[in-house]
Amino acid sequence: MIIDVWGQILTTRMTQTPWLGSLLRWMKAEQTDLELSESATLRAMDQAGVDLMILSAWSAPEGWLITNDEVDAAIRTAPDRFRGFLSVDISQPETAAKTIRDRYDGERFVGVRVLPWIWNLPPNHAWYYPVYAACVEVGAPFCTQIGHTGPLRRSEVGRLIPYIEDVLLDFPSLKVVGGHVGFPWVNELTSLTLKFPNLYVDTSAYALHRLPPDFQTYMKGPGRDRVMFGSNWPMITPEKCLKGLDALELDPVHKDRFLSGIAQDVFGLKA
């Protein structure tokens, strides 16, 4: 079984954001290259042998780029293939917390995702704290991005120390999942993995054959039971991401845990 923990079905609103244009130039892609439909997403999953993809909503200071309702509608088109991550407007902390309490069900929506770079605020900013409290209350994992930022936004907010460390200290029962591997701060990821049992990471935005060498070392060492597969579809296809899987030389148990087992545990997904 393969679970992809980072995907999104883009809206036209999102493809027209200026920062996505810079990301497309970096990818050597065009807006028309990005698939925007559930059917295209399912085709990409089938081509890669992906059984389940978790689709993310996106909230930003300029407004909703992908709403929770749009994610919910996508899940309903293929409820055996899609799950979702809620997002929230952290500039409205009370409303954000209420959204999590009202909409997280652990079945269709299996977590909450907020990206610090899009808000230009580190994860230890006060606006996030009601979100964390609500996640702990309902048992929702909190998902975010760690490491450098591909779009033309500040990367500093993706540092793990002190920002993620503060969150883990203040919310010791909150499961935190950092996407995009944490480069160039993999040593900070290693340090916090040894310190906190509730920190996880996914490999989204990287083809496996292009994972940084220090992350591969981390993945086979202290991160052995913390790293799960993600693609960042449609910016990169699951099929492309999975190239190089055999070259990682993971033993069968580790390979299964990486591709599905850890995600099942963290997000309460059924086999």
WONOR-V612840 format. One record per pair of residues at least 6 apart in sequence whose ideal C-beta (glycine too) atoms are under 6 Angstrom apart, sorted by the first residue. I is the first residue (numbers start at 1). J is the second residue. Records with the same first field share a line. If there is no record, write none. Layout:
I = J, J
//
This chain:
1 = 51, 260
2 = 49, 50, 51, 259
3 = 52, 260, 263
4 = 50, 53, 230, 231, 238
5 = 54, 202, 228, 230, 263
6 = 179, 202, 204, 230, 232
7 = 53, 55, 233
8 = 55, 56
9 = 41, 55, 74
10 = 34, 36
11 = 66
13 = 65
14 = 65
15 = 31
19 = 151, 152
22 = 151, 152
23 = 150, 151
26 = 150
34 = 234
35 = 234
38 = 74, 77
44 = 237
45 = 53
47 = 239
48 = 238, 239, 242
50 = 238
54 = 83, 85
55 = 71, 74, 82, 84
56 = 85, 113
57 = 66, 68, 71, 86, 87
58 = 65, 66, 87
59 = 87, 88, 89
60 = 118
68 = 86
71 = 84
74 = 82
75 = 82, 84, 108
83 = 110
84 = 108, 109
85 = 111, 113, 143
86 = 103, 109, 112
87 = 113
88 = 96, 99, 131
89 = 96
90 = 96, 114, 127, 128
93 = 127, 130
96 = 131
97 = 130, 134
100 = 112, 134
101 = 134
103 = 109
104 = 138, 140
106 = 268
110 = 267
111 = 140, 141, 143, 267
112 = 135, 140, 142
113 = 143
115 = 145
116 = 122, 123, 157
117 = 149, 153, 157
122 = 157, 163
123 = 163, 164, 167
124 = 163, 166, 167
132 = 171, 174
135 = 142, 174
136 = 171, 173, 174
141 = 175, 177, 266
142 = 174, 176
143 = 177
144 = 178
145 = 158, 179, 180
146 = 158, 160, 178, 182
147 = 158, 180, 182, 183
148 = 155
149 = 155
159 = 185
160 = 185, 188, 189, 192
161 = 188
165 = 192
168 = 196
175 = 198, 266
176 = 199
177 = 200
178 = 201
179 = 202, 204
180 = 204, 205
181 = 203, 206, 215
182 = 189
183 = 212
186 = 214, 215, 218
190 = 218, 222
192 = 199
193 = 199, 222, 223, 226
194 = 222
200 = 226, 266
201 = 226, 227
202 = 228, 230
203 = 229, 230
204 = 230, 231, 232
205 = 232
207 = 240, 241, 243
208 = 244, 245
209 = 243, 244, 247
219 = 227
227 = 258
228 = 262, 263
229 = 258, 259
231 = 238, 241
//
